[in-house]
Each structure stands twice: as C-alpha cells, then as structure tokens.
Amino acid sequence: MEKSKTPTPSNNLGFDNKVDSGKKRTINPDGSFNIIRKNNFWQEFSLFRLAITCKWRIYWIIVLSVYLILNFLFAFIYYNIGAENISGITGNNCNQFWQCFFFSLQTFTTVGYGGLHPLGMITNAVAGFEAFLGLMTFALATGTLYGRFSRPEAKIKYSNNVVVSPYGNEGKALMFMLCNNSKGNLVELSAKINFSWVDIDVHGNSLRKFEVLHLELDKISMLALTWTIVHEINEESPVYKFTPEDYIKKDVEIFILITAYDDTFAQIVHSRSSYTATEIIYGAKFKRAFYTNDDGLQVLDVSNIGEYEKV
C-alpha cells in the first residue's frame, strides 16, 4: 500500500487543511490574518503592543484621553479636599474647579508656574503622587512614541492581481509584481510563494492542499525598481492542468512571504500578502511601471504598479 505523502515543513504554513464552506481568505492583502481569536481579554491584552501597533489616530486619542482623564480626576480630588488648600485659587465654585484642573496640569507636567501651590500635608501628598505619576506617564508615552518611529516595517506594494501570461516558447507562467513603497533601500530580498487549492482525496473528501511554487527567480540583491515574480507553469507545477474555471472551482489562494534587509533600520523585515482566485487574471501581462526621462534617469511610477493588458 502506498503511504500517504506527508507535507514537508516548507509546504506547511500552519493552516488547517480541512475545507469549511463559506470560509473567507486566510490572509488579507495588507498582510493581516483574517482570523478571529477567542480568549480571555486580560490574558491577551498588552498595552505596549496596542500602543505600538494601533493606527496613529487611535494612538493620539488614547494618549490625550489618558492625559485629560487623569487631570480631571486629580482636579476632582483637589476640589473635594478644599480649594482653600491651594494658594492662589479665588472665585466661585465653578471657577475654583477649573483652577484646580489647571493646577493639576501644572503638577502633572511638573511645570509649576508658582501662581498656585499646595498647602497642608494632604494636598502636598496628593500633588507629590501626581507629579510622580505624571513623570511615569510621560516616560511611557515617550517610549511608545519612539517605538512607533523606530519599528522597522517592510512597505511593499503588491500588484492588485496575479496574471497568467504567455511565457517562453508557447508556455505560460503565473506572475505578480511588487515594488518598494517607501524611499528606504531594501536589499537581499527573498520570496516564498505557497499555492493552496481544494482537492478531493481517495475517499471523496474535500481537502485543502499546499504546495511551494518553484520560482524563476526567488532572490534578488536589491529592490530599486520593480520585481516581477514568475512561476513557470510546466509539468511539475501544481497548476499545470488548471483551466481558468479551475482557479475559482478549487478555491485557490496564493500566499506571498517576502523577506528583506532594510538599510534604514539595519534590520531584517518581513512582508506577507495573498491573492484569491477572483484576483487571478488569465491571459494578461503587466505593463512596465518605469521609464527613462530626458535627463537619462529612470522614473518609477508607483501608482502604475500592477497595471496589465490582455494578450
């Protein structure tokens, strides 16, 4: 009896090979996983990870919200202790509260203009604790802000589609295009493409298979212009007998894994993306995304990455 073939580690992406009806793509085009995790919130929650990975808009909303909430809290404490315990506060109750709030701002930031200062043991103790809390809060905010700026990230732009183009002498190839979407330099790039499709096993059950595609070129020294990654569809290719309809029928998903060295950060960076069957264009070729100007310099138009024409 022929033994079942065990996938090699290079073929295994860590995804399930069982087929569920209605399942969406596993990896989104931006590289994020299309997976919902169910777990205890506090076991997974990390304030540092949230501050580093969230969008800039969310980051500033969190920082300003924490800053205002803490100062309103201490203003409420000072007001309830007694506005008379802060020298320099005058006016009615509403005005006294706002003066307590601005005193809190000065204490929290350790500015201390001198117009307002605490009186008595309790007020001085609260002000001392607030100054300590303010120093720690700004230290954390500074650390996360630096972490956001210093975190290396491979900003690679992928073509919106994969194309199946004529290749060689009456052959064809599966290919997609990418470029560096930032002004930094990426060198020593390597690509790994894993092709996934649904097949029927000997028992008639649907099974998702994974196969690493052989590439015409899986490494380049630098990414100054564009890189068109090509998989020749020959007899050894898992898509050799695929028709245009088979890509949809077999629920094809192509996983892209790119590794590079970023000169700016002097670190290795990674990028991932994927294509589904609906993003595969059969019988097309990519247009050239760069040209030479009148000064003899090559111009890369990043907005044209992935434009194609039918052949």
C-alpha positions in Angstrom: 0.0 0.0 0.0 1.3 3.4 -1.0 2.0 5.6 2.0 0.3 9.0 2.2 2.7 11.8 1.4 3.4 13.9 4.5 3.8 17.7 3.7 7.4 18.9 4.2 7.9 21.8 6.6 8.4 24.2 3.7 4.9 23.4 2.5 3.3 23.8 5.9 2.0 27.3 6.7 0.3 26.3 9.9 -3.2 26.5 8.4 -5.9 23.8 8.6 -6.3 21.5 5.5 -9.9 20.9 6.2 -12.4 22.7 4.0 -15.2 24.7 5.6 -18.0 26.1 3.4 -18.1 29.9 3.2 -14.6 30.4 4.6 -13.0 33.7 3.6 -9.4 34.2 2.6 -6.9 33.5 5.3 -4.5 36.4 4.8 -5.8 39.9 3.7 -3.9 41.8 1.0 -2.4 44.1 3.7 -0.8 41.0 5.4 -3.2 40.8 8.4 -4.7 37.5 9.3 -8.4 37.0 8.6 -8.8 35.2 11.9 -10.8 36.0 15.0 -9.3 34.9 18.3 -11.5 34.0 21.2 -9.7 34.1 24.5 -9.7 35.8 27.9 -9.3 39.5 27.2 -6.8 40.1 30.0 -4.6 37.1 29.1 -4.0 38.6 25.6 -4.2 42.3 26.3 -0.8 44.1 26.1 -0.9 47.9 26.4 2.6 48.2 24.9 1.6 46.1 21.9 -1.6 48.1 21.4 0.4 51.4 21.6 2.9 50.2 19.1 0.6 48.5 16.5 -2.6 50.7 16.6 -3.2 53.4 14.0 -1.8 56.8 14.6 -5.3 58.3 15.1 -6.1 55.7 17.7 -2.7 56.3 19.4 -3.2 60.0 19.9 -6.8 59.5 21.0 -5.5 57.1 23.7 -2.7 59.4 24.8 -4.9 62.6 25.0 -7.7 60.7 26.7 -5.4 59.3 29.4 -3.9 62.8 29.9 -7.3 64.5 30.3 -8.9 61.8 32.4 -6.1 61.7 34.9 -6.0 65.5 35.2 -9.8 65.7 35.7 -9.6 63.0 38.3 -6.9 64.9 40.3 -8.8 68.2 39.8 -11.8 66.5 41.4 -9.7 65.3 44.3 -8.2 68.7 44.9 -11.6 70.3 44.8 -13.0 67.9 47.3 -10.1 68.3 49.6 -10.8 72.0 49.6 -9.8 74.7 47.1 -8.6 76.8 50.1 -5.7 74.3 50.4 -4.3 75.5 47.2 -2.8 79.0 47.5 -3.9 81.4 44.7 -7.3 80.0 44.0 -10.1 82.5 44.0 -13.7 83.0 42.7 -16.9 80.9 42.8 -17.2 77.1 42.9 -17.1 76.6 39.1 -14.0 78.9 38.7 -12.3 77.1 41.7 -12.8 73.7 40.0 -11.2 74.9 36.8 -8.3 76.4 38.7 -7.9 73.0 40.4 -7.8 71.5 37.0 -5.1 73.8 35.7 -3.1 73.3 38.9 -3.3 69.6 38.2 -2.0 70.2 34.7 1.0 72.1 36.1 1.7 69.4 38.7 1.2 66.5 36.3 3.7 68.0 33.8 6.0 69.3 36.7 5.9 72.8 35.2 4.9 74.6 38.4 4.5 78.3 37.4 4.3 79.3 41.0 1.0 81.1 40.9 -0.7 78.1 42.5 0.9 75.9 45.1 -0.4 73.3 47.6 -1.0 74.0 51.4 -1.2 71.4 54.1 0.0 67.8 54.3 -2.8 66.1 52.4 -2.7 68.4 49.4 1.1 68.2 49.2 1.0 64.4 49.4 -1.6 64.3 46.5 0.5 66.7 44.5 3.6 64.7 45.1 2.0 61.5 44.0 0.5 63.2 40.9 4.0 64.6 39.9 5.4 61.0 40.2 2.5 59.6 38.1 3.0 62.4 35.5 6.7 61.5 35.2 6.0 57.8 34.7 3.1 58.5 32.2 5.3 60.8 30.1 8.1 58.2 30.2 5.7 55.5 28.9 4.3 57.8 26.2 7.8 58.8 25.1 8.9 55.1 25.0 5.9 54.1 22.9 6.2 57.1 20.6 9.9 56.2 20.0 8.9 52.5 19.5 6.4 53.5 16.8 9.0 55.6 14.9 11.8 53.1 15.3 9.8 49.9 14.4 11.0 48.6 11.1 8.3 47.8 8.5 8.6 46.5 5.0 6.3 48.8 3.0 6.0 46.7 -0.1 3.3 47.5 -2.7 1.9 44.4 -4.5 0.0 44.4 -7.7 -3.7 44.1 -7.3 -3.8 40.9 -9.4 -1.9 37.8 -10.4 -1.7 37.3 -14.1 -1.3 34.1 -16.2 0.8 35.2 -19.1 2.4 33.7 -22.2 5.9 32.6 -21.3 8.8 31.2 -23.3 8.0 29.1 -26.4 4.3 28.6 -26.3 4.4 28.2 -22.5 2.7 30.2 -19.7 3.5 31.5 -16.3 1.9 32.7 -13.1 3.3 36.1 -12.0 2.7 39.1 -9.9 4.6 42.4 -9.4 5.8 44.3 -6.4 7.9 47.3 -5.5 9.3 49.2 -2.5 6.6 51.7 -1.4 9.0 53.8 0.6 12.2 55.8 -0.1 14.3 53.4 2.0 16.5 50.8 0.5 15.6 47.1 0.6 18.4 44.6 -0.2 18.9 40.9 -0.2 15.2 40.1 -0.9 13.9 36.5 -1.0 10.4 35.3 -1.9 8.4 32.2 -1.0 5.1 31.5 -2.7 2.8 28.9 -1.4 -0.1 27.8 -3.6 -3.3 26.5 -1.9 -6.2 24.8 -3.5 -9.1 22.4 -2.6 -8.8 18.8 -4.0 -10.6 15.6 -3.5 -8.8 12.7 -1.7 -9.2 9.0 -2.4 -12.1 8.8 0.0 -14.0 11.5 -1.8 -13.4 14.1 0.9 -12.5 17.7 0.2 -9.0 18.6 1.4 -7.0 21.8 1.1 -3.6 21.2 -0.2 -0.5 23.5 0.0 2.5 23.5 -2.4 5.5 25.7 -2.6 5.9 27.1 -6.1 9.2 26.9 -7.9 10.1 30.5 -9.0 12.2 31.6 -11.9 14.0 33.9 -9.5 13.4 33.7 -5.8 16.1 36.1 -4.7 17.4 39.5 -5.8 20.1 41.7 -4.5 18.1 45.0 -4.3 14.7 46.4 -5.0 15.4 49.7 -6.7 12.6 49.4 -9.4 10.1 46.5 -9.6 10.3 42.8 -9.2 8.0 40.5 -11.2 7.9 37.2 -9.5 7.4 34.4 -12.1 6.3 30.8 -11.7 6.6 28.8 -14.9 3.6 26.5 -15.4 5.2 23.3 -16.6 4.5 19.6 -16.0 6.0 19.8 -12.4 3.7 22.7 -11.5 0.6 22.0 -9.3 -1.4 24.3 -11.7 -0.2 22.6 -14.9 -3.7 21.3 -15.8 -5.7 24.1 -14.3 -8.2 25.9 -16.6 -9.4 29.4 -15.9 -12.5 27.9 -14.3 -10.5 25.6 -12.0 -9.0 28.6 -10.1 -12.5 29.5 -8.9 -13.8 25.9 -8.6 -10.8 24.8 -6.5 -10.9 28.0 -4.3 -7.3 28.9 -5.0 -5.4 31.1 -2.5 -1.8 32.2 -3.2 0.3 33.1 -0.1 3.2 35.6 -0.5 6.1 35.7 2.0 8.8 38.3 1.4 12.0 38.7 3.5 14.4 41.6 3.0 17.1 43.7 4.8 16.2 47.3 5.4 19.2 49.7 5.1 17.5 52.4 7.1 16.8 50.4 10.2 19.7 47.9 9.6 17.3 45.0 10.3 15.6 42.2 8.5 12.0 42.9 7.7 9.1 40.7 6.5 6.0 41.3 4.4 3.1 39.0 3.5 0.1 39.1 1.4 -2.2 36.8 -0.6 -4.3 36.5 -3.7 -7.6 34.7 -4.2 -9.0 33.1 -7.3 -11.0 36.2 -8.2 -7.8 38.2 -8.3 -6.2 36.0 -10.9 -6.3 37.3 -14.5 -6.0 34.7 -17.2 -4.3 35.8 -20.5 -2.7 39.1 -19.5 0.7 40.7 -19.0 1.9 43.5 -16.8 2.8 46.9 -18.2 6.2 48.4 -17.5 6.0 50.7 -14.5 9.1 52.8 -15.1 10.7 54.8 -17.9 13.8 56.9 -18.7 13.3 60.7 -18.6 15.0 63.3 -20.7 17.9 63.5 -18.2 18.6 59.8 -18.6 17.2 58.9 -15.2 14.9 56.1 -14.6 11.5 57.1 -13.2 9.4 54.6 -11.3 5.7 55.4 -11.2 4.5 53.5 -8.1 0.8 54.2 -9.0 1.2 52.1 -12.1 2.4 49.0 -10.3 0.2 46.1 -11.4 -1.4 47.6 -14.5 -1.9 45.0 -17.1 -3.1 44.4 -20.6 -4.9 41.5 -22.2 -2.8 39.3 -24.6 
